[in-house]
Each structure stands twice: as C-alpha cells, then as structure tokens.
C-alpha cells in the first residue's frame, strides 16, 4: 500500500477517535456538573 494512503488512514482514524472521545467525555462532564449543581444548590437539571 502507498505510504500516503496509510498516512491518510492513520490521520483520519485518529481524528475520528479523538472527536468521539471528546464527545463522550464532555457528555459525562456536563451531566456531572448538572447533578453537582442540583445537589449543592437545588438548581434545575434543565437550565
């Protein structure tokens, strides 16, 4: 296989993996922050 094609596969795979990881981490981060505010301040989970 051509080195350029392999490089594109690696870079594309890394970009997809990192963006998926960022979305998953930020989802749980926002949920954790909202639950923390609900427990500590009694704030709504929906605002």
LINUR-V166656 format. One record per residue. RES is the residue in one small letter. PSI is psi in degrees with one decimal (none if undefined). Layout:
[[RES & PSI] [RES & PSI]]
//
This chain:
[[x & 150.7] [x & 143.0] [x & -33.7] [x & -40.2] [x & -42.6] [x & -39.6] [x & -42.6] [x & -39.5] [x & -43.6] [x & -46.5] [x & -43.0] [x & -41.2] [x & -41.0] [x & -41.5] [x & -43.7] [x & -42.5] [x & -42.9] [x & -39.0] [x & -37.4] [x & -42.5] [x & -42.3] [x & -44.1] [x & -43.5] [x & -44.8] [x & -43.4] [x & -30.8] [x & -50.6] [x & -30.9] [x & -44.9] [x & -42.4] [x & -43.2] [x & -41.7] [x & -42.3] [x & -41.2] [x & -40.7] [x & -46.6] [x & -35.9] [x & -43.9] [x & -45.9] [x & -42.8] [x & -7.6] [x & 22.4] [x & 157.4] [x & 147.6] [x & -12.2] [x & 6.5] [x & none]]
//
